[in-house]
Amino acid sequence: MLFMMLVLADSSPDIEPDDSDVELWVDELDASGQRVVGDILAPSEAKVVRVRNGERLVTDGPTEATAEVWGFDILECADLDEALDLAEKHPMARNGQLELRPFPNE
């Protein structure tokens, strides 16, 4: 089962911030094959696309949201519980927040 994990900013990180190296988490999941792909996103290059009254509108992004998206990972897991376990080990679970979304079944 595939999950998209969004890495998000958070205005209230854990009292004891995690200064772990994210690359260790990435390397471990890459080696196991559970991380399909992932990367940091560049907010300065974001574009927001809308169509209104048949006209395409493009504005500089990122889009306004409650939390700024910093990156993403695509995880391959047996189920949601396994995805939650992997997300919990990511340093950004303490310094930011992680949002998991399953890919729809095909």
C-alpha positions in Angstrom: 0.0 0.0 0.0 1.4 3.4 -0.9 1.2 6.5 1.3 2.1 10.1 0.6 3.7 11.6 3.7 3.7 15.4 3.6 6.3 17.1 5.8 4.8 20.3 7.2 5.9 23.2 9.4 4.4 23.5 12.8 4.3 26.6 15.1 4.4 24.4 18.2 7.2 21.8 18.0 7.9 19.4 20.8 9.4 20.8 24.0 12.5 18.7 23.4 13.2 19.2 19.7 14.7 16.3 17.7 18.1 17.2 16.2 18.4 13.8 14.6 19.8 13.7 11.1 16.9 13.3 8.7 19.3 11.6 6.2 19.6 8.6 8.6 15.8 8.1 8.4 15.9 8.5 4.6 18.9 6.1 4.3 17.2 3.4 6.4 14.0 3.5 4.5 15.7 3.7 1.1 17.7 0.6 2.0 14.6 -1.3 3.0 12.7 -0.2 -0.1 9.9 1.3 2.0 10.7 4.9 0.7 9.8 5.0 -2.9 10.7 8.7 -3.5 10.9 11.9 -1.6 12.4 15.4 -1.6 12.4 18.8 -0.2 10.0 21.2 -2.0 11.0 24.7 -3.0 8.3 27.1 -1.8 9.9 30.0 -3.7 9.2 28.1 -7.0 5.6 27.2 -6.2 2.8 28.2 -8.6 -0.9 28.1 -7.7 -3.2 27.3 -10.7 -6.9 28.0 -10.7 -9.4 28.2 -13.5 -12.1 30.8 -12.9 -14.8 31.7 -15.5 -12.9 29.6 -18.1 -9.6 31.6 -17.6 -6.4 30.1 -16.2 -5.0 32.1 -13.3 -1.5 31.5 -12.1 -0.1 33.1 -9.0 3.1 32.7 -7.1 2.7 30.2 -4.3 2.8 28.4 -2.1 -1.0 28.4 -1.5 -2.2 29.7 1.8 -2.6 26.9 4.2 -2.6 26.3 7.9 0.9 24.7 7.7 3.6 25.2 5.1 4.6 22.1 3.1 8.3 21.5 3.3 8.7 18.2 1.5 7.2 14.8 0.9 7.9 11.1 0.8 6.1 8.2 -0.9 6.2 5.2 1.4 5.3 1.6 0.6 3.9 -0.1 3.7 1.8 -3.1 4.5 -0.9 -1.0 6.1 -1.6 2.3 7.9 -0.1 1.1 11.2 3.3 0.5 9.5 3.1 3.9 7.9 2.4 5.5 11.2 5.3 3.7 12.8 7.7 5.0 10.1 6.3 8.5 10.4 6.8 8.5 14.2 10.5 7.9 13.7 11.0 10.9 11.4 12.6 13.9 13.2 10.0 16.2 11.8 7.3 14.3 13.8 8.8 16.3 16.7 10.0 19.5 14.9 7.0 19.9 12.6 4.2 17.6 11.6 3.7 14.8 9.1 0.5 14.1 7.2 -0.1 10.6 5.8 -2.5 10.0 2.9 -3.1 6.6 1.3 -3.1 6.3 -2.5 -6.5 5.1 -3.6 -6.8 1.4 -4.5 -6.6 0.9 -8.2 
